Amino acid sequence: MTVQLNKTFTETLKNTTSAEYKNLKDIMTTLLNKEYGGITGFIGVSVTGFREGSIFTEFVVETTEVNAEEFAEANKEFSKAVTSTIAPVIGSVTALYNSEDKLRIDGIIYNGNRMRLVCEPSINVGQISSVKWTFRGRECTNAL
């Protein structure tokens, strides 16, 4: 998941041993635990890093199941908590679902043949607003 903070990015946020990195990670982890800790099937949270563009904070919320309504409420409360504690949030919290199900292709695919890709996660993730298909790091596009 990602949240963008309206705060100036500094190079020290690339260094996981810097005081600034550790401080922001600790604050974000505390807020994440507070806001996501009550959702059904909660296992834990972890901040995975920061990147430039104001400050993008990358984090993982691990659960045994996904309740879209609970996540939507937690996202809203998390944004409020970050705004009041660290800096205003730009946009909204962005979620990414990585399925453990691998793409299976039955038969040979010839260049130029049509293929239909359908996104149907094995768990209920609520309404899906966008999907990005990639293969070996390259985006699959509709090339009609």
Secondary structure, 3 states (H helix, E strand, C coil): CEEEECCCCCHHHHCCCCHHHHHHHHHHHHHHHHHHCCCCCEEEEEEEEEEECCEEEEEEEEECCCCHHHHHHHHHHHHHHHHHHCCCEEEEEECCCCCCCCCCCCCCCCCCCCCCCCCCCCCCCCCCCCCCCEECCEECCCCC
